[in-house]
Amino acid sequence: MITTEIKNKILAAIKANRANYPSDAKHAASLGVTTSVYSAVKNGQTDRVLSDANWISIARKLGVSLRGEIEWKAAKTPTFMFITAQLEACQSSCISAILCDLPNIGKTFTARHYVKTHPNVIYIDCSQVKTKLKLVRKIAAEFGVDSKGRYSDVYEDLVYYLGSIDSPLIILDEAGDLQYEAFLELKALWNATERCCAWYMMGADGLKEKINRSIECKKVGYTEMLSRYGDRYSKVTPDDSKERTRFLIEQARIVAKLNAPEGIDAGEIARKTGGGLRRVYTEIEKLKRQ
């Protein structure tokens, strides 16, 4: 049973997310509801307009937790600043880039935060849509384009829509999980939306190795793909192991200082977690729930 409190949380997320879409109709389509239902919900009507399944679906799409979570502020870590600057550059100039770096440094958090604060930007977790069909339909759905018809129609409608809106940006996280056909389709989409859509691919070192290995084996499409994404891999963390450790600890300290309860030593949390930001969240969550 979805409580009124949770519905109000989801409603607040809907209203905040609306700014990212050019019209109510597109926003409604991205959420998977009709415009009439969307209008009712937007005006504060939460009873008997949506089923619990619909509420859960919208909550999932907007990243609203159905259980109580602690408040978490976005700390301006070096990773946050670096990725945000790259995303802004990509979106403003309709260019593309690839970031390959360590896991657990805040890549996904930063990307999701950027999506919430900038219009015409979507985030795709490629580990959930590994195939060509699922990937393209997911991109279409996130933009509010019909994603349930014939694939060729979905593809063409998506390309047309991307060319008709202002500075769209598509963030592809966990891109190393994509199947080969999906990579080829991304190249085709890039070609079809050149100079009107920006793309930003993110992953760990495995993504870099996958692309390089495929290029060495002369696998069709990968050389062209890398070329379209700037012919280089961006990275935030230092190469030197000692410098990297200091970098990670300092990032963790910055995050802990902003989010830990008053009086808690942020440096101690950072050292205890070894710089892993997921562990920082866990430790602070423990403190706040005491």
C-alpha positions in Angstrom: 0.0 0.0 0.0 1.4 3.4 -1.1 0.8 5.8 1.8 -0.2 9.5 1.3 3.2 10.5 2.6 5.0 8.5 -0.1 2.6 9.8 -2.8 3.4 13.4 -1.7 7.1 12.6 -2.0 6.6 11.2 -5.5 4.4 14.2 -6.4 7.2 16.6 -5.3 9.7 14.7 -7.5 7.3 14.9 -10.4 7.0 18.7 -10.0 10.8 19.0 -9.7 11.4 16.8 -12.8 8.9 18.8 -14.9 11.5 21.5 -15.6 13.5 19.0 -17.7 10.8 18.6 -20.3 9.4 21.0 -22.9 5.7 20.2 -22.2 3.4 18.4 -19.9 2.6 15.9 -22.6 6.3 14.9 -23.0 6.7 14.7 -19.2 3.6 12.5 -18.9 4.8 10.2 -21.7 8.2 9.8 -20.0 6.4 8.8 -16.8 4.1 6.4 -18.6 0.8 8.1 -17.8 -1.9 9.9 -19.9 -2.0 13.6 -20.0 -5.4 13.7 -18.2 -4.0 11.6 -15.3 -0.8 13.7 -15.3 -2.8 16.9 -15.0 -4.8 15.6 -12.1 -1.7 14.4 -10.2 0.2 17.6 -11.0 -2.7 19.6 -9.5 -2.3 17.6 -6.2 -4.9 14.9 -6.7 -3.4 11.7 -5.4 -6.4 9.5 -4.5 -7.8 7.0 -7.0 -6.0 8.5 -10.0 -3.1 6.1 -10.2 -2.8 2.5 -9.1 -0.1 1.5 -6.6 1.8 -0.1 -9.5 1.8 3.2 -11.3 3.0 5.1 -8.3 5.8 2.6 -7.8 6.7 2.8 -11.5 6.9 6.6 -11.3 8.9 6.5 -8.1 11.4 4.1 -9.8 11.8 6.4 -12.8 12.4 9.5 -10.6 14.6 7.8 -8.1 12.2 8.2 -5.2 12.8 5.8 -2.4 9.8 4.1 -0.9 11.5 3.6 2.4 12.9 6.3 4.6 16.3 7.6 3.5 18.5 10.1 5.1 18.9 13.5 3.6 22.0 13.6 1.3 23.6 16.8 0.0 25.7 17.0 -3.2 29.3 17.7 -2.1 31.5 19.5 -4.6 34.2 16.9 -4.7 36.9 17.0 -7.4 35.0 14.2 -9.2 31.7 16.1 -9.0 33.3 19.3 -10.3 35.2 17.5 -13.1 32.2 15.5 -14.5 29.8 18.5 -14.1 32.2 20.7 -16.1 32.5 18.0 -18.8 28.8 17.5 -19.0 28.2 21.2 -19.3 30.8 21.5 -22.1 29.3 18.5 -23.9 25.7 19.8 -23.7 26.5 23.4 -24.6 28.6 22.4 -27.7 26.7 19.2 -28.7 29.9 17.2 -28.4 30.7 13.8 -26.9 33.1 12.3 -24.4 34.1 9.2 -22.5 35.0 8.9 -18.8 36.8 5.8 -17.7 37.8 5.7 -14.0 37.6 3.8 -10.8 34.2 2.8 -9.4 32.8 4.3 -6.2 34.2 7.8 -6.7 30.8 9.5 -7.4 30.4 9.2 -11.2 26.8 8.0 -11.1 25.8 10.4 -8.3 27.1 13.3 -10.2 25.4 12.3 -13.5 22.1 11.8 -11.8 22.4 15.1 -10.0 23.2 16.8 -13.3 20.0 15.3 -14.9 17.9 16.7 -12.1 19.2 20.2 -12.6 19.4 20.5 -16.4 16.7 20.3 -19.1 16.8 17.9 -21.9 19.3 15.6 -20.2 18.6 11.9 -19.5 20.6 9.2 -17.6 20.7 5.6 -18.9 22.0 2.7 -16.8 23.3 0.5 -19.6 23.6 -2.5 -17.3 19.8 -2.6 -17.3 19.3 -2.2 -21.0 22.2 -4.2 -22.6 20.6 -4.9 -25.9 20.1 -2.7 -28.9 16.3 -2.8 -28.7 16.1 -2.2 -25.0 18.6 0.7 -25.1 17.0 2.7 -27.9 13.5 2.1 -26.5 14.7 3.3 -23.1 16.3 6.4 -24.5 13.1 7.2 -26.3 10.9 6.6 -23.2 13.1 8.9 -21.1 12.6 11.7 -23.6 8.8 11.1 -23.7 8.9 9.7 -27.2 6.6 6.7 -27.9 8.8 3.6 -27.2 6.2 0.8 -27.7 5.6 0.8 -31.5 7.7 -0.8 -34.2 11.4 -0.4 -33.6 12.0 1.4 -36.8 9.4 4.0 -35.9 10.7 4.4 -32.4 14.2 4.9 -33.8 13.1 7.5 -36.4 10.9 9.3 -34.0 13.7 9.5 -31.5 16.2 10.9 -34.0 13.6 13.4 -35.2 12.9 14.5 -31.6 16.5 14.9 -30.7 17.0 17.2 -33.6 14.1 19.3 -32.6 14.9 20.2 -29.0 17.5 22.4 -27.5 20.9 20.8 -26.7 19.9 17.3 -25.6 22.4 15.3 -23.7 22.4 11.5 -23.2 24.5 10.1 -20.4 25.3 6.4 -20.8 26.5 4.9 -17.5 28.0 1.4 -17.2 28.5 1.5 -20.9 30.9 -1.5 -20.8 27.9 -3.7 -20.2 26.4 -3.0 -23.6 26.2 -5.8 -26.2 28.1 -5.4 -29.5 24.9 -4.6 -31.5 24.0 -1.9 -29.0 27.4 -0.2 -29.5 26.9 -0.2 -33.3 23.4 1.3 -32.8 24.9 4.0 -30.6 27.3 4.9 -33.5 24.3 5.0 -35.9 22.4 7.3 -33.4 25.5 9.5 -33.1 25.7 9.8 -36.9 22.0 10.6 -37.1 22.1 13.3 -34.4 25.5 14.8 -35.1 25.8 18.5 -34.0 22.4 18.4 -32.4 22.8 15.9 -29.5 25.6 15.4 -27.0 26.6 12.0 -25.6 28.6 11.2 -22.5 29.7 7.6 -21.9 30.9 6.5 -18.4 32.4 3.3 -17.1 35.2 1.8 -15.1 38.5 0.6 -16.5 36.7 -2.4 -18.1 35.0 0.0 -20.6 38.4 1.3 -21.8 39.8 -2.2 -22.1 36.8 -3.4 -24.0 37.0 -0.6 -26.5 40.8 -0.9 -26.9 40.7 -4.6 -27.3 38.0 -4.4 -29.9 40.0 -1.8 -31.8 43.1 -4.0 -31.7 41.1 -6.9 -33.0 39.7 -4.7 -35.8 36.2 -5.2 -34.7 33.9 -3.1 -36.8 32.6 0.1 -35.3 34.8 0.6 -32.3 37.5 2.8 -33.9 34.7 5.0 -35.3 32.9 5.0 -32.0 36.0 6.2 -30.1 36.6 8.9 -32.7 33.1 10.3 -32.3 33.6 10.5 -28.5 36.8 12.6 -28.7 39.4 9.9 -29.4 40.4 9.9 -25.8 39.4 8.7 -22.3 38.9 11.2 -19.6 40.0 10.4 -16.0 39.7 12.1 -12.7 41.8 10.1 -10.3 45.6 10.4 -10.2 47.7 7.6 -11.7 50.2 7.4 -8.8 48.9 5.0 -6.1 49.8 7.3 -3.2 48.3 10.4 -4.7 45.2 8.4 -5.6 44.8 7.2 -2.0 45.1 10.8 -0.8 42.6 11.9 -3.5 40.0 9.4 -2.5 40.4 10.1 1.3 40.0 13.8 0.6 36.9 13.3 -1.5 35.4 11.1 1.3 36.2 13.8 3.9 34.5 16.5 1.8 31.4 14.4 1.5 31.4 13.4 5.1 31.9 17.0 6.3 28.8 18.1 4.4 26.5 15.2 5.4 27.7 13.9 8.8 25.8 14.9 11.9 27.3 17.9 13.7 30.3 17.2 15.9 31.4 14.1 14.0 35.0 14.0 12.7 34.7 13.8 8.9 38.4 12.9 8.6 37.9 9.9 10.8 35.0 8.7 8.6 37.1 9.2 5.5 40.0 7.2 6.9 37.7 4.5 8.2 36.1 4.0 4.8 39.3 4.2 2.8 37.8 6.8 0.5 34.9 4.7 -0.7 31.8 6.9 -1.0 29.3 4.1 -0.7 30.8 3.2 2.7 30.8 6.9 3.7 27.0 6.9 3.1 26.6 3.7 5.1 28.6 5.1 8.0 26.7 8.4 8.1 23.4 6.6 7.8 24.3 4.5 10.9 25.1 7.7 12.8 21.9 9.5 11.7 19.7 6.6 12.7 21.1 6.2 16.2 
